[in-house]
Amino acid sequence: MRHAQGPLLTIDLTDRTVSTEPVDDRLAEYIGGRGLNTRLAYDRIPFDVDPLGPENRLFLSTGPMQYSRTSYTGRMAATTVSPLTNGLLSSNAGGFLSRNFTGAGYGAVELVGESDELLAVHVREADGDGDPGVEFEAVPELREATVPAVSDRFAESHGLEAEHVACIGPAGENGVRFASVMVSDSRAFGRGGLGAVFGAKNLKAITFDGDAASDVDIEWPDDAGDVHREAATSDSIMKRQGTSSVTELANEVDALPSYYFSETSFEGASGISGDRVEEKKYRKGTCSQCAFACKLPTRDEDRGIETEGPEFETVMAFGSNAGVDDIVDVMQANELCDTLGMDTISCGDVVSMFLESEDEFGNAELVHSLVEQIAYREGVGDKLAEGVHRAHEEFGAADWTVKGMPFSGHDGRTLNGQGLGFATANRGADHMYGEFYPYEYPLVGKDEALDPSGLEGKPPKLVAKENRNAVLDSAVVCKFSRGTVTDGRLAALLDADYEDLLALGGRIVELERAFNNARGFDRTDDTLPYDIEGFEEALSAYYEIRGWNDDGTVPGYDEGRVAGVADD
């Protein structure tokens, strides 16, 4: 099986020391990316760790596909214990950092400890004598610097453009529980608060540079060229509108969360639709090596706003869910989150929650003010920075989260299989973990489409999707490759039997679940704030397919006997 290359680089921020160790056996078994990170986290992070304490660790890695030149591979993975959900969380980000990471020559990087002053860490490929080439730089002048300001600083002082930098903005330093680690300025390791983990460690940025990847010789099958060619020639609407292209479809089928989830359609949807986004797009945008080019550089000259996006989830969170019907207002909220370093979904949802409590839906000026208050923990922003789950009672609002993570779009009250996927996902209410919604809109062919109503027959499909996505996140391959990176092509690219890959994906999901079980998670956390007919029966069927206990725990998790985990 093809897998990532290189040793594990451990960076101790407390002592400012580094060490390397081989992880060839782990790479051979888990490919790289999310799979490798999950196994390393299971082995090395204490189950009772404080997410914002020095014993929490954060892992960064890529997979074998980042050594190729094919499309959908400009991504990398990050894993830690989330300060938002309190469980193990993996995230991945696009942009251009992944190949600079492989250039440094490491299979994974582990961050541990915490610095006594604000630091940047610069990672270069090892020299001929084996020196890891890691530089620790105190950067007190970057205290509460925005993401673009950090990139500008390292471009000027080190010749490292934004494509080399992973950093946090003020939100991460201020412990906003949904702060992101930003890469290439506008791409995010989002959802679970990885930026707050950086901030707790007093790590402002980490950069990567080198040419070690040129020494990795992997022979790729013809499928890699076929994938790249089809990405280049595709006429997908996503090339013009990104994921915002689904906005009006979601609205038409009553799957667009609106007015802090009180409704499932929005009368102002046309004002925040994919067409409106396309009107503001001024050039193509992409990730490293990708010919699909679905990114959205947008600008509004009248308001002086320039950003990347918004994608559908941001349109939902800062548009329909906030009662805002002007795409430029959503663009401004998107740009503020990128600049300050926050997840747009979690931020938009908690802002929408506050708007409901104040009867201020549609007040875009207040939305933008709240985003800044949250990032700096000023005024009411200090409480909102804790996220929906921790703040909802104070504002008399419903808790629209699963496992503490606020909901993304593709409403499960209409798309019932996606609703089940929100509940089972180890990350929480995240649409990309099981990614069931394409079958229920549908966004796939008639032969794959499913009736959105009900859950009959859906648990096996959900298990297979979660397993496949775990493999994609380990490879690391963009999920927008749907329809191009077929099952057969994925198997060929990774030089593995497809069923074996699905089994590996299942082990990764199970390791995440076992880690969370050890932190107290069980069936009571696989819940929804709304009813779906047959939900409890479907949830039990899901557990049975996975071979788990009916209480949502993995057999043997409390005795270290979890399947696929050996005492070695």
Solvent accessible surface area in square Angstrom, and as a share of the most:
residue,aa,sasa,rsa
1,M,82,0.36
2,R,49,0.18
3,H,41,0.18
4,A,1,0.00
5,Q,61,0.27
6,G,22,0.21
7,P,44,0.28
8,L,0,0.00
9,L,0,0.00
10,T,17,0.10
11,I,0,0.00
12,D,36,0.19
13,L,0,0.00
14,T,82,0.47
15,D,92,0.48
16,R,81,0.30
17,T,73,0.42
18,V,48,0.27
19,S,63,0.41
20,T,66,0.38
21,E,68,0.30
22,P,105,0.66
23,V,6,0.04
24,D,92,0.47
25,D,93,0.48
26,R,30,0.11
27,L,1,0.00
28,A,50,0.38
29,E,61,0.27
30,Y,0,0.00
31,I,0,0.00
32,G,0,0.00
33,G,0,0.00
34,R,8,0.03
35,G,0,0.00
36,L,0,0.00
37,N,0,0.00
38,T,0,0.00
39,R,5,0.02
40,L,5,0.02
41,A,0,0.00
42,Y,21,0.08
43,D,65,0.34
44,R,67,0.24
45,I,6,0.03
46,P,52,0.33
47,F,74,0.31
48,D,127,0.66
49,V,7,0.04
50,D,87,0.45
51,P,16,0.10
52,L,55,0.27
53,G,11,0.11
54,P,63,0.40
55,E,107,0.48
56,N,0,0.00
57,R,57,0.21
58,L,1,0.00
59,F,0,0.00
60,L,1,0.00
61,S,0,0.00
62,T,2,0.01
63,G,0,0.00
64,P,0,0.00
65,M,2,0.01
66,Q,3,0.02
67,Y,38,0.14
68,S,5,0.03
69,R,184,0.67
70,T,4,0.02
71,S,1,0.01
72,Y,7,0.03
73,T,1,0.00
74,G,2,0.02
75,R,46,0.17
76,M,2,0.01
77,A,1,0.01
78,A,0,0.00
79,T,0,0.00
80,T,0,0.00
81,V,0,0.00
82,S,0,0.00
83,P,0,0.00
84,L,2,0.01
85,T,10,0.06
86,N,57,0.29
87,G,1,0.01
88,L,5,0.03
89,L,1,0.00
90,S,10,0.06
91,S,7,0.05
92,N,35,0.18
93,A,2,0.02
94,G,7,0.06
95,G,0,0.00
96,F,68,0.28
97,L,2,0.01
98,S,2,0.01
99,R,44,0.16
100,N,31,0.16
101,F,1,0.01
102,T,4,0.02
103,G,2,0.02
104,A,2,0.02
105,G,26,0.25
106,Y,9,0.03
107,G,1,0.01
108,A,0,0.00
109,V,0,0.00
110,E,0,0.00
111,L,0,0.00
112,V,17,0.10
113,G,7,0.07
114,E,67,0.30
115,S,9,0.06
116,D,131,0.68
117,E,67,0.30
118,L,3,0.02
119,L,0,0.00
120,A,0,0.00
121,V,0,0.00
122,H,1,0.00
123,V,0,0.00
124,R,65,0.24
125,E,62,0.28
126,A,48,0.37
127,D,76,0.40
128,G,87,0.84
129,D,141,0.73
130,G,51,0.49
131,D,78,0.40
132,P,27,0.17
133,G,25,0.24
134,V,28,0.16
135,E,83,0.37
136,F,45,0.19
137,E,31,0.14
138,A,42,0.33
139,V,0,0.00
140,P,86,0.54
141,E,104,0.47
142,L,10,0.05
143,R,124,0.45
144,E,69,0.31
145,A,17,0.13
146,T,38,0.22
147,V,1,0.00
148,P,49,0.31
149,A,42,0.32
150,V,0,0.00
151,S,6,0.04
152,D,95,0.49
153,R,55,0.20
154,F,0,0.00
155,A,29,0.22
156,E,156,0.70
157,S,59,0.38
158,H,56,0.25
159,G,57,0.55
160,L,7,0.03
161,E,99,0.44
162,A,18,0.14
163,E,67,0.30
164,H,32,0.14
165,V,2,0.01
166,A,0,0.00
167,C,2,0.01
168,I,0,0.00
169,G,0,0.00
170,P,0,0.00
171,A,0,0.00
172,G,1,0.01
173,E,30,0.13
174,N,39,0.20
175,G,20,0.19
176,V,0,0.00
177,R,50,0.18
178,F,0,0.00
179,A,0,0.00
180,S,0,0.00
181,V,2,0.01
182,M,1,0.00
183,V,2,0.01
184,S,17,0.11
185,D,46,0.24
186,S,34,0.22
187,R,24,0.09
188,A,36,0.28
189,F,0,0.00
190,G,9,0.09
191,R,13,0.05
192,G,0,0.00
193,G,0,0.00
194,L,1,0.00
195,G,0,0.00
196,A,1,0.00
197,V,1,0.00
198,F,1,0.00
199,G,13,0.12
200,A,35,0.27
201,K,3,0.01
202,N,29,0.15
203,L,1,0.00
204,K,0,0.00
205,A,0,0.00
206,I,0,0.00
207,T,0,0.00
208,F,1,0.00
209,D,45,0.24
210,G,31,0.30
211,D,94,0.49
212,A,20,0.15
213,A,27,0.21
214,S,81,0.52
215,D,122,0.63
216,V,45,0.26
217,D,139,0.72
218,I,35,0.18
219,E,147,0.66
220,W,57,0.20
221,P,36,0.23
222,D,124,0.64
223,D,33,0.17
224,A,11,0.08
225,G,35,0.33
226,D,42,0.22
227,V,1,0.00
228,H,63,0.28
229,R,141,0.51
230,E,70,0.31
231,A,0,0.00
232,A,54,0.42
233,T,103,0.60
234,S,39,0.25
235,D,132,0.68
236,S,34,0.22
237,I,75,0.38
238,M,25,0.11
239,K,42,0.18
240,R,111,0.40
241,Q,6,0.03
242,G,0,0.00
243,T,29,0.17
244,S,0,0.00
245,S,31,0.20
246,V,13,0.07
247,T,0,0.00
248,E,67,0.30
249,L,53,0.26
250,A,0,0.00
251,N,32,0.16
252,E,132,0.59
253,V,50,0.29
254,D,68,0.35
255,A,0,0.00
256,L,0,0.00
257,P,2,0.01
258,S,0,0.00
259,Y,39,0.15
260,Y,4,0.01
261,F,4,0.02
262,S,72,0.47
263,E,84,0.38
264,T,32,0.18
265,S,40,0.26
266,F,5,0.02
267,E,140,0.63
268,G,11,0.11
269,A,4,0.03
270,S,63,0.41
271,G,21,0.20
272,I,0,0.00
273,S,1,0.00
274,G,4,0.04
275,D,65,0.34
276,R,72,0.26
277,V,1,0.00
278,E,58,0.26
279,E,113,0.51
280,K,49,0.21
281,K,38,0.16
282,Y,70,0.27
283,R,138,0.50
284,K,159,0.67
285,G,7,0.07
286,T,40,0.23
287,C,16,0.09
288,S,9,0.06
289,Q,68,0.30
290,C,20,0.12
291,A,31,0.24
292,F,11,0.05
293,A,17,0.13
294,C,13,0.08
295,K,27,0.12
296,L,1,0.00
297,P,3,0.02
298,T,0,0.00
299,R,87,0.32
300,D,12,0.06
301,E,145,0.65
302,D,145,0.75
303,R,108,0.39
304,G,68,0.65
305,I,18,0.09
306,E,90,0.40
307,T,13,0.07
308,E,38,0.17
309,G,3,0.02
310,P,0,0.00
311,E,45,0.20
312,F,1,0.01
313,E,18,0.08
314,T,8,0.04
315,V,0,0.00
316,M,0,0.00
317,A,0,0.00
318,F,2,0.01
319,G,0,0.00
320,S,0,0.00
321,N,0,0.00
322,A,0,0.00
323,G,13,0.12
324,V,6,0.04
325,D,80,0.42
326,D,56,0.29
327,I,7,0.04
328,V,12,0.07
329,D,22,0.11
330,V,1,0.00
331,M,0,0.00
332,Q,53,0.24
333,A,1,0.00
334,N,7,0.04
335,E,54,0.24
336,L,33,0.16
337,C,0,0.00
338,D,14,0.07
339,T,28,0.17
340,L,8,0.04
341,G,0,0.00
342,M,2,0.01
343,D,10,0.05
344,T,20,0.12
345,I,12,0.06
346,S,1,0.00
347,C,0,0.00
348,G,0,0.00
349,D,1,0.00
350,V,0,0.00
351,V,0,0.00
352,S,0,0.00
353,M,0,0.00
354,F,21,0.09
355,L,0,0.00
356,E,65,0.29
357,S,45,0.29
358,E,90,0.40
359,D,126,0.65
360,E,62,0.28
361,F,62,0.26
362,G,38,0.36
363,N,51,0.26
364,A,16,0.13
365,E,145,0.65
366,L,41,0.20
367,V,3,0.01
368,H,18,0.08
369,S,47,0.31
370,L,1,0.00
371,V,0,0.00
372,E,79,0.35
373,Q,42,0.19
374,I,0,0.00
375,A,0,0.00
376,Y,66,0.25
377,R,61,0.22
378,E,97,0.44
379,G,65,0.62
380,V,45,0.26
381,G,0,0.00
382,D,66,0.34
383,K,66,0.28
384,L,0,0.00
385,A,0,0.00
386,E,36,0.16
387,G,1,0.01
388,V,1,0.00
389,H,86,0.38
390,R,87,0.32
391,A,0,0.00
392,H,29,0.13
393,E,139,0.63
394,E,115,0.51
395,F,32,0.14
396,G,75,0.72
397,A,12,0.09
398,A,56,0.43
399,D,39,0.20
400,W,26,0.09
401,T,13,0.08
402,V,3,0.02
403,K,22,0.10
404,G,5,0.04
405,M,0,0.00
406,P,1,0.00
407,F,5,0.02
408,S,2,0.01
409,G,0,0.00
410,H,6,0.03
411,D,6,0.03
412,G,1,0.01
413,R,74,0.27
414,T,34,0.20
415,L,1,0.01
416,N,16,0.08
417,G,1,0.01
418,Q,1,0.00
419,G,0,0.00
420,L,1,0.00
421,G,1,0.01
422,F,1,0.00
423,A,0,0.00
424,T,1,0.01
425,A,0,0.00
426,N,5,0.02
427,R,32,0.12
428,G,0,0.00
429,A,0,0.00
430,D,2,0.01
431,H,18,0.08
432,M,38,0.17
433,Y,6,0.02
434,G,1,0.01
435,E,3,0.02
436,F,1,0.00
437,Y,14,0.05
438,P,0,0.00
439,Y,16,0.06
440,E,3,0.01
441,Y,14,0.06
442,P,65,0.41
443,L,71,0.35
444,V,29,0.17
445,G,39,0.38
446,K,196,0.83
447,D,137,0.71
448,E,82,0.37
449,A,35,0.27
450,L,64,0.32
451,D,96,0.50
452,P,42,0.26
453,S,78,0.50
454,G,28,0.27
455,L,10,0.05
456,E,173,0.77
457,G,60,0.57
458,K,10,0.04
459,P,7,0.05
460,P,72,0.45
461,K,71,0.30
462,L,1,0.00
463,V,14,0.08
464,A,40,0.31
465,K,18,0.08
466,E,0,0.00
467,N,16,0.08
468,R,32,0.12
469,N,0,0.00
470,A,0,0.00
471,V,1,0.00
472,L,4,0.02
473,D,11,0.06
474,S,0,0.00
475,A,0,0.00
476,V,1,0.00
477,V,5,0.03
478,C,18,0.11
479,K,20,0.08
480,F,41,0.17
481,S,2,0.01
482,R,84,0.31
483,G,67,0.65
484,T,17,0.10
485,V,3,0.02
486,T,61,0.36
487,D,67,0.35
488,G,51,0.49
489,R,45,0.17
490,L,1,0.01
491,A,14,0.11
492,A,35,0.27
493,L,2,0.01
494,L,0,0.00
495,D,87,0.45
496,A,28,0.22
497,D,82,0.43
498,Y,42,0.16
499,E,113,0.51
500,D,91,0.47
501,L,1,0.00
502,L,29,0.14
503,A,54,0.42
504,L,3,0.02
505,G,0,0.00
506,G,16,0.15
507,R,76,0.28
508,I,0,0.00
509,V,1,0.00
510,E,22,0.10
511,L,1,0.00
512,E,7,0.03
513,R,4,0.01
514,A,1,0.01
515,F,0,0.00
516,N,2,0.01
517,N,5,0.02
518,A,36,0.28
519,R,40,0.15
520,G,58,0.55
521,F,23,0.10
522,D,44,0.23
523,R,48,0.17
524,T,107,0.62
525,D,40,0.21
526,D,0,0.00
527,T,65,0.38
528,L,28,0.14
529,P,54,0.34
530,Y,31,0.12
531,D,144,0.74
532,I,14,0.07
533,E,161,0.72
534,G,33,0.32
535,F,22,0.09
536,E,91,0.41
537,E,122,0.55
538,A,8,0.06
539,L,1,0.01
540,S,35,0.22
541,A,37,0.28
542,Y,1,0.00
543,Y,1,0.00
544,E,137,0.62
545,I,81,0.41
546,R,30,0.11
547,G,49,0.47
548,W,15,0.05
549,N,62,0.32
550,D,88,0.46
551,D,72,0.37
552,G,0,0.00
553,T,9,0.05
554,V,2,0.01
555,P,62,0.39
556,G,10,0.10
557,Y,52,0.20
558,D,103,0.54
559,E,111,0.50
560,G,33,0.32
561,R,151,0.55
562,V,2,0.01
563,A,63,0.49
564,G,35,0.34
565,V,23,0.13
566,A,62,0.48
567,D,142,0.74
568,D,133,0.69
